[in-house]
């Protein structure tokens, strides 16, 4: 039964069809990724050309940065063996 050429032909055609589907899906993914990157670059370019004077960080961002700096200071104190 395994010597039947139709079995080999069917298996080869099925494998080729599966490979073609994988290649098609990968190509669509690649094209989608390229389109996404083009949109990101276009958006960055638009933002760069239409930007106004940069404003300072918001109050919440400044508070968060101050909190992070305090945490870093405490961790450095712990690392050096200083009790707070």
N, C-alpha and C positions, 0 to 999 in steps of 0.2 A: 504494500500500500504506500509506503514512503517513497517508492521509486516512481510513483505517478508524477509526471511533469506538471500536471495541473496544481498539485499541492505546492510545489516550489514556486510556480508562477503566481498563485494566489497569495502566498506568503510574501513574495517579493513586492507585489503590487500593494498589499496592505502596509508593508513597512515603508514603501515609498510614499504612500498617501499620508501616513502618520508623520513622516519626516517633512513632507510639504506643509502640513498643518502647523508643525512646530516652527518651521522657518517663517511662515506667513504671520504667525502670532508674534514671533520675535521682531520681525520687520515692522509690524504695526506698533509694537511697544517702542522700538527705536525711533520711529517717526514721531510718535507722541511725545517722547522725551525731548527730541530736538525742537518740536513746536513749543513745549513748555519753556525750554531754555531761551528760545527766541522771544517769547512773550516776556520773560523775566528781564532780558537785556533791553527790550523795548521800553518796559516800564521803568527800569533804572535810568535809561536815557531820558525819558520824559520827565522823571522826577528831577534829574540833574539840570535839565534846561529850564524847568519851571520853578525851581526852588527859590524861596525867598530867603531873607537873612536868617541864619540858623538861630533858633531860640534856645535858651538855656534848658537844662533838664527840668522836668516837672517837679513839684514838691514831693510827690510820692516817690519818684525816682531818687531824689536827694536823700530822703529818709531811709530808703532801702540801702543805698550806698553807705550811708553813715552806720546803719545796723551791721552791714557786712564788714566794714572796717573795724567796728567794735568787736565782732566775733573773731576776726583775724588777730586783733591785739590780744584777746583773751587766750586764744590758742597758742600764740607765740609765748605768752607768759607761762602757760602750762608746760610747753615744750622746754622752756629754759629753767623750769623748776621753781618759779616764783609763785607764792600763794597770793591770791587776790583777796 
